[in-house]
Amino acid sequence: MPFRVPLSSPDIEPADIEMVNRVLETPYLSIGPMIEQFEREWARYTGTHFAAGVSSGTAGLHLAVIAAGVGPGDEVITTPFSFVASSNVMLYQQATPIFVDIDAGTMNIDPNRVEDKIKERRALGKRVKAILPVHVFGQPCDMDALCDIASRYELKIIEDACEAMGAEFKGRRVGTFGHAAVFAFYPNKQMTTGEGGVLVTNDESWDRLFRSLRNQGRDDSGTWLRHIRLGYNYRLDEMSAALGLAQVRRLDRLIEKRARVADGYTRRMAHVPGVQTPYLAPETTRMSWFVYVIRFTPAVDRNAVLDALQAEGIPARPYFAPIHLQPFYRDLFGYREGSFPITEGVAQTTLALPFHSKLGDSDMDCVVETLSKVLAARKHSR
Ligand SMILES: *Cc1c(COP(=O)(O)O)cnc(C)c1O
């Protein structure tokens, strides 16, 4: 059956198309005026001194880890409940991601376990260089606790804010807490550039390093075939930057539209037995909804509900599969079921519903009615 509602969708308006078309009428398809303008407006939006556009969120995380001085044998504290990229970037540097289990409510890294883990690794003689927290699904991590730990142990914080553009912790924007932060613009995110990402920092030397690394290790003299370090081609092209510029100018509206959809779901789901709607911490003064993830009570067989929804034409996704249980992480590090029980418990009982800015009332009715029907049918069949 074709899906009755798309799982995700970019929000593209004629003004966005116009911006991209304008680029195509110029000779500047890369390294032109659009990326500069986009970076200026992104830095202003986030509230940082600097922003550097890159070709993906993953590329941005990689460069931030390099800037933090993470190299072979080093360790970085992070969460196993995330998209695989937040941990892979350590492997790119021959460093090791050290996982810390999550808080069952926010599904973000649990700061109470972070300090114990740092002490444990140091006692083993390991070099912990940084903490890489992920603001999962658009809800900020407990940045008070993490910043306190980072300053006491002299660690850098790199925020993976790829799912949390515009979110606020106690009134302060994510992306302004760490030494650097990364946002991403894949088409299912709150705003898109197709592929793309951006690195923000208040440290001018880090910003200069990002610009060199993304551009094949060139220095800022602009000499085309002079390379002063090992770099990459992580540039953001001008079409993508133009789309980003058009989208960031209405990002607050895009975030509001998603919040309206989230509220619509939560209202409709309030009396569906077996379903818990997303938990928001009191410190989350602004949620930036990336996905809408419900949790089932233990009696519900999540996988069976997922299959039944698909059969009814409603797409849904388990979100996330724990990183430590990915086949190559098991092979590399010997992780098994039970290594991070809270992460695994959350991963087994959650489901992301169709969610995007243009989801209408009738779409939400359709999703929630189908979900209720599926849950009721399973209850009676047992
Ligand atoms: C989207 C995302 C990224 C970056 O993804 P790209 O596809 O490389 O832009 C990184 N971390 C998290 C948690 C994400 O959701």
The ligand as a Tripos MOL2 file, in Angstrom:
@<TRIPOS>MOLECULE
LIG
   15    15     1     0     0
SMALL
NO_CHARGES

@<TRIPOS>ATOM
      1 C1         21.4240   14.7090   11.1000 C.3       1 LIG1
      2 C2         22.4020   14.4250   12.1770 C.ar      1 LIG1
      3 C3         23.7850   14.5640   11.9810 C.ar      1 LIG1
      4 C4         24.4270   14.9980   10.6800 C.3       1 LIG1
      5 O1         23.9290   14.4030    9.5730 O.3       1 LIG1
      6 P1         24.3770   14.7400    8.0740 P.3       1 LIG1
      7 O2         23.5030   13.8320    7.3020 O.co2     1 LIG1
      8 O3         25.8240   14.4060    7.9610 O.co2     1 LIG1
      9 O4         24.1240   16.1820    7.8030 O.co2     1 LIG1
     10 C5         24.6230   14.3480   13.0620 C.ar      1 LIG1
     11 N1         24.1390   14.0060   14.2670 N.ar      1 LIG1
     12 C6         22.8170   13.8600   14.4920 C.ar      1 LIG1
     13 C7         22.3690   13.5030   15.8640 C.3       1 LIG1
     14 C8         21.9100   14.0380   13.4520 C.ar      1 LIG1
     15 O5         20.5930   13.8630   13.6750 O.3       1 LIG1
@<TRIPOS>BOND
     1     1     2 1
     2     2     3 ar
     3     2    14 ar
     4     3     4 1
     5     3    10 ar
     6     4     5 1
     7     5     6 1
     8     6     7 2
     9     6     8 1
    10     6     9 1
    11    10    11 ar
    12    11    12 ar
    13    12    13 1
    14    12    14 ar
    15    14    15 1
@<TRIPOS>SUBSTRUCTURE
     1 LIG1         1 GROUP 0 **** ****
